[in-house]
């Protein structure tokens, strides 16, 4: 089993945290519209590539869901 070295991670966090906060704030600007539209329009929005912020948020979500937080499907 590989060993995970967490040395220096506080510096990495300090670098990344403001960018994640900015992404959150940009997504919050979209939230009122997102909450009002039907699922099909949400899907089209994400897939349209017209909103680069929504695109990167979707990419991050998929990565985390598929690799860390989603349910494992063995069958």
N, C-alpha and C positions, 0 to 999 in steps of 0.2 A: 504494500500500500504506500502511495506517495505521501510525503510529508508536506504540509502546507505551512509556509513561512509567512507569518503575519507582521513581520518587522516592517516598519515604515507605512503601515496602513492608515495611521492617523493623518499623515501628510497627504496621502492619496484621497482620503475622505475630505479633508479641508479643500482640496482642489476640485473635487467632483460635486460636493454638496451645493455650492452656489449655482452651478449649472442645472442640477436637478430641481432646485427651487425655482429657477427661471422657467424650466419646462413645466413645472406644476402651475405656475402663474399663467403661462401661455395657454395651458389646457383649461384652466379656470375661466378664461375669457370665452372659450368655446362651449362651456358647460350649459349655459342657459338654452342655447340652440340645440345641443345634443339631447337634452332632457325632453325637448318638445317634439322631436322628429321620430317617425317610426323606424323600426329595426332595419327595414330594407334601405331607407335613405342613409342610415348610419353606415351600413355596409358599403354603399356606393361612395360615400364621403371618404371612407378609409381607403378604398381601392382606387379612387380617382387620381391620386398623385398630384392633385391641385393644391393640397395643404401639406407642405413639408413638415410642419410641426406635428400634425396628426399622424403623418407617415412614420416619423421617428418614434413617436409614442407607441404606435402599433408594433413597430419592430422590437422595441424594448419589452413590451408586454408579451409578445409571442416568445421571445427568447427566455424570459423568466418563467413563463408558464410552461413551456416545453422542457426546460432544463432544471428548474428548481421547485416551482410551486404547484404545478399541475399534477393531476392524478396519473399514476402509472397505469397504462393499459397493457396488461400481459396477454391479451387475447385478441 
